[in-house]
Every structure is written in C-alpha cells, then in structure tokens.
Amino acid sequence: MLRSMHIITHRRIVTAQQAHPQCATALEQWYRLCKKAEWRKFSELRALFPGTDKVGEMFVFDIGGNKLHLIAAIHFNTGRLFIRAVLTHKEYDQGDWK
C-alpha cells in the first residue's frame, strides 16, 4: 500500500520562508506537493520535480526559480523525506552540506 510522504521537519521550511520571503510561496508549494506524493523511486520524484538532482545519497531540489536549494534525504521504502538544509546558491556552492 502506498502512503504519502512524511516530511521531517516542517520547521526548516518555516525558517527558510522567514529568511527568504521572496521564496516563501515556492517553499510552501514544494512542501504541499511533497506531502501528497507517493513516490516509490527517484524516477517518480523526477516526474513531479524534473530539475531534482541526486548528489550522493541526498536529493537536491531547486526552489523559487533556482534561488534556493533544498537538500533532502528520502527513504522511499518508508515514505519519509528528511529536510537536511535549505541553502542559497552561494551556500550550496560552498559544499559544506555534503
């Protein structure tokens, strides 16, 4: 039985919305879409978010027209998505998140 994604933790979305109000709507939209998703594998995720990349074990989503990068660990087998960081382009390029 498929179940929708459990997003851990919404607090990181709220914090990013406060820090980057120009992307607040895009972050909320990403959150709502992911929460309803029933992905079993990466190809299904990419059908909804074609610009998503897999970097090592992490998934990198472009948010707000590539203004922010949301880094997540996704466990398709358990339906859990762990938000690790929401970074600006500059922060992402520094690579400290890897």
WOLINHU-V448532 format. One record per pair of residues at least 4 apart in sequence whose ideal C-beta (glycine too) atoms are under 7 Angstrom apart, sorted by the first residue. I is the first residue (numbers start at 0). J is the second residue. If there is no record, write none. Layout:
i=<I,I>
j=<J,J>
//
This chain:
i=<1,2,2,3,3,3,3,3,4,4,4,4,4,4,5,5,6,6,6,6,6,7,7,7,7,8,9,9,10,11,11,11,12,12,12,12,13,14,15,15,15,15,16,16,16,19,21,21,22,22,22,22,22,23,24,25,25,25,26,26,27,28,29,29,29,29,30,31,32,32,33,36,38,38,38,39,39,40,41,41,42,44,44,45,45,48,50,51,51,51,52,53,54,55,56,57,57,57,57,58,58,59,59,60,60,60,61,61,62,62,62,63,67,67,67,68,68,69,69,70,70,70,70,71,71,71,71,72,72,73,74,83,84,86,86,86,87,88,89,91>
j=<37,37,78,34,35,36,37,78,33,34,36,38,78,80,78,79,30,33,34,80,82,79,80,81,82,82,13,30,14,15,82,85,16,26,30,82,17,18,19,26,67,85,20,23,26,67,63,66,26,62,63,66,67,27,28,29,62,63,30,62,31,32,33,60,62,69,34,35,36,47,80,47,43,44,75,43,75,75,45,53,46,48,51,49,51,60,61,58,59,60,59,58,59,97,72,70,71,72,83,71,73,68,70,68,69,71,65,68,66,67,69,67,85,86,87,86,91,82,85,83,84,86,96,80,81,82,83,81,83,80,79,96,96,90,91,96,91,92,93,96>
//
